[in-house]
Every structure is written in C-alpha cells, then in structure tokens.
C-alpha cells in the first residue's frame, strides 16, 4: 500500500503564506500532527520511506515512520519562484499556481507533473506487484499530483483537488488504482 502524507504545519502555513523551497521546519503543532498520523497508522511498519528534500517533509516522514528517509528531488515542492513566502491572498494566480507572467521562476505545471509521475512510474515498476508498505512524504502539491497519478489529472488541471491537509494522509494501491481517504 502507498501512504501519501503532507507535512505537518509550519509557521508559514499558520501565517497563510505560500511555502515553497524557502520553507520552514515543522512548528510544535506540525510535530503533533505527524505524531497523530503515526498513532492513526497504529504501528504500521514501512518497507520504504521516500521524502521531498524539504526539511518539513523529512521531519514528518521520520516521525511517522521512525525510519531514516530516502530523499528524492522529484518529490520536491512545486517551485513558486518569486511568489515563495508571499501572503496567499496577495498573490496573483493563474489557475491554481502563481502567475508566471508576474513572478519569475515559477515552475511549469506540466514539467512538475512529469517529474512526479516519473517518480511514481519508477516506484510502480519496482514495487507495484509486491505487498509492501511505502510512505511518501511531501507537500500539498505533491499529495495532489500523486493523487492525480492514481485518479487522473482533473480536466481543469487543478491537482490540488486531490491534496491532503497538513499532517493528513491518503492511501493508494498500484494494482487496484483506488484511494482510501483518511483525512
């Protein structure tokens, strides 16, 4: 089974700021959220644990799994470019992402999907037929994109429809292509 968790809360989440690659570690509440998810998983043993390189995702994965994580850059947060750290309500958006015509360095959505899907394709080819438990720790965008891998990219392109809230997780099966909501 694939467990996809969004990192716990940081102070930037609490302040309503966009948090990309300049993000912060978990705050006290974020640590508690990860601990709650660990309790909800009831001592589940993971065979593999993968994380975004962002410290908040690594912390969450380590708390939930009790294991050292394998970091994979393909799970990194969507690059918000110059919109990173800005208050959410002040950012000019183009769909569900900051407008790349206004903010330099905003990642191309299709490139983002391609890198996350490449990771998932590789994971599926390696472990898809096995009875293993895999934890993937990432971000709102990561959890949404992984959801789209299993459920299909929404017609409007808004991957965030499948995203998890801070500290929450969803489960998927490669073979069955189904999801179970735990959020």
N, C-alpha and C positions, 0 to 999 in steps of 0.2 A: 504494500500500500504506500502511496505517496502522501506525505503530510506537508502541506504548504502553509507556512506561518509568516505573518507580517510581524516585524519587530515591534516591541513594546514602545510605549510613549517616550518621547524626548521632550525637552523644554521647548524646542521649536514647534513640535506638534501642538503642545499646550498653548503656545502663543499664536497659533494659526498662521504660521509661516510655511512657505514651500521649503521642503527639505530634500536636497539632492545630495550631491557629492561633498558638500561642505557641512554635512550634518553633524549632530552631536551624539554622544553615548546616551544610553537609557537613563532616564531620571528614576527616582525612587518608585514612582507609580509604574513605570515601564518595567522595572525589575519585578515588581509584584505581579504584573500582567503575565510575564513569562513564567513565573512560578505557578500561577493559577493554571496556565495551559499545561504545564508539566503534571500538575495534580490531575487535571482532566484526562490526560493520557494514561493515567493510572499505572505508572511504572513501565510503560512500553519501552522495549529495547529496540534501538535503531541499528540497522546494519550499516547504513551510510548516512552521513550528515554533510550537506553542502550549504554554503552561505555566500551571499554577496560579500564583497570586501569591506563594506561599511561596518564600522565598529558596533553600531546599534543592532545590526542583523547578526553579527558574530556573537555578541553577548546573549541575544535571545536564543540562538541555536545552542549555545553551550549550557545555558540554564535549563532549557527544556530537555536536552539530550544527556547532559552530564558527560559529553564527549568533546574531544578536540574536533574542530570542523575542517573540512576541505573547502578552501576558498576558491571560487570560480568567478572570474571577472564578467562572464556572460550573465550572471545573476545580479550584476551591479544595478543600482538605481538608474532610472531614466535621467539623462543629463539635462538639467534645467537651464544650463548656460547662465547668462546674466540674471535670470529670474530667481536663481537659487537664493534662499534666505529672505526673500521679499514676503510681505504680508499677502496672504492668499487673495483677499478682497481687492487689492490694488493692482494685481497682475492682469494684463490684457491677455485673454486666452484666444486660441484658435482651436475650437473643439475642446478637447479635454487636456490640452497641453499649452504651455506659454507660447504666444505668437512668435515664431522665429523671424518674422519681419521686423519685430520690435526688439527682441532680446537675442543678442549674439550667442552662439554656442549651443543653442537648443538642439538636442539630438533629433534626427529624423525618425519618425514613428515607425516607418517600415523597416529601417535598419535595426531599431530596437527589437521589434517583433522577430526579425530574422535571427538576431543573436540569442535571444531567449529560446526560440523554437529550435535552434541548432543544438543548444544545450539539452533540451528536452528530447530531441530525436536521438542524440547520443546516449542519454540516460536510458531511453526506452530500448535501444538496440542492445545495450549492455545488460539491463536488468528486467526488461519487460516480461520475460517468460518465467522469472524467478519469484518465489514467495519471500520477498524482502520488504523491510520497512525502511523507507527513505524519508529523511527530513530535509526540506528545502526552506531556507530562511532568507527572507528578502523584504520587499517594500510593497507599498500599495500598488505601484505599477507592476512589480514583479508578480505578485499574487494574482493580479488581474490578467497579466499576459499568460501565465501558466494556466489559469482557468480557461482562457481562450484557446490554448493548445488542445485542451480536452473537449471543450464545448463549442469551439468555432469562434472566429472573430466576429463580433457583432456587426450588423450591416452599417451602423453609423460609425464604426471604428473605435468606439469608446470601450477600451479594455477595462476601465475602472469599474464597469458593471459587475465584474467577477472578483473584484478586490476584497480583501479582508480588512476588518478594522484592526487597530493597533492591538497586538498581542493575541489575535484570534487566528485560527487555522481552519483549513478545509482539507478534505481527503479526496484522493482520486485513485483510480486503478488504470494502469496502462491497457490491459486487455479488455476490460469491460467498458472503458471510456465513460465512466459515470462519476458523479460527485456526490459527496455527502456533506451537507452544511453543518458545521459545528460552531457557527458564530451567532 
